[in-house]
């Protein structure tokens, strides 16, 4: 079952904006995933060379993906259920890392549709949502 439409409907119905404090934390983790990789010390330089529009512009453009992430997760974010891990590391930073890989591979950030699919897979994996066992197969670029 594709839960994407249910997520969107609940997010629109709920209409809670992302808390500013959460946006700041998620922005930091998104940037960390985008620019830093322990096995690749030259990553940030290559990303900025590929982007070629300035670091602040890259941060602004990459933070545009936080709203679709919030829309996907907001309907369950405030539920009093345990979290299976640390969302910022396992979802937000991973999203940033994927954005960097997309930029390095294709020369641009992914489309909204590509990002929505990837975000949905990350959130489903994190919260173990869906009919099938958790897998990262839905996260292929």
N, C-alpha and C positions, 0 to 999 in steps of 0.2 A: 504494500500500500504506500502510495506517495503522500507523505504528510505535509508537503510544501504548501499546498493550498490551505490546509487547516492552520498551519503556522501563520500564514499571511492574514487569514481571516481573524484569528485570535489576536494578532498583533494590532490590526486595525481597530478591532473592537475594544481592546484594552487601552490603546492610545497613550500608554505611559512613555514619556520621553526618557531617553537614556540619562541617568543621573550624571551631572557634570563631573563628579569625583570619579565615577566609573569610566567615563570617556577619557579622562586624563590618564588613568592607569592603563586602560586598553591601548591608548595611543602610544604610550611608552613601550608596552610589550609588542605592539605591532612594529614599531620602529626597530626594536631590538631584533626581532625575527627577520625583518627586512635587511638590515645592514650588517648584522653580526653572525658569524658562523665560526665556531672554534677550529674547524679544520680548514678554514679558508680565510687567512688574514687579509688578503687583498680584495675581499668581496665588496666592501663598502666603496672602495675606489672604482672598481669595475662597474658597480651599479650606478654610481654617479656619472661616470663616463658614458655609459649606455643611455641613461636618462637624459643627460645634456640639457637640463633646464633649471638646475639649481637644487640644492638640498631642501630648502624651505618649500619649494614647489612640489618636490617629491613627497614630503611629509604631508602636505595639504592633499595631494592627489591620493595617497595611500590611505589617509584617514577617511576618505569618502567611502571606504569599504566597511567602516565601523557601523554605519547606519543599517545596511543590510544584515550585518551580524546581529545587531540589537533587535531588529525586526524578527529575526529567526528565533532568537532565544528569549525575548522579553516575556513571552507568555508563560514560561516556566522558571524564569530567573528568581522570582520572589516566592516561589513555592517552598514550603518548609521541608524539603527533602534533602537528604544527604547528597553531596557531590562525590562522584567517583574519583575525582582527581583535582588538579588545580587548573581551572579553566584558562587562566591567563597564559600558562605555559603550554598547555595541550591544545588550545584552540587559537587564541589570539596571536601568540608568538609563531605558531605553526602557519597561520594565515599569512603573517608577514614574511616568513621564509618562502612560502609558495609565491607570494607576489614578487619577491626578488628573483626567484627562479624563472618566473614568467617573463620578467623584464630582461633578464640576461639571455634567455632563450629566444624570445620573439622580438625584443627591442621595444616593447611597450607593456603597459599594465594590461591585465585581462579585461575582457568585456564584462559588463554587469551580469550577463547570463552565466558566463563561465564562473565568475566569482560566487554567484548565488548557489550554483551547483556544488562548488567546493565547500562553501560555508555550511550548506545543508548537510553535507557528508561529515564535516568536522563535528558539528553539533550533534548529529545522530550518533556518531561514534562515541562522543564524550558522554552523552546521557543514555547511551545504549537504547536508542529509540528505533523502533522498526520491527518488522516481523522476522528478520534474519539475524544471525549472530553478528556482533560488531566486527567490522572489517574496514580496512582502508581502501578497498577496491573502488569505492565511489569517488575517491579523491584523485583519480588520475587526471592529469592536466589536459 
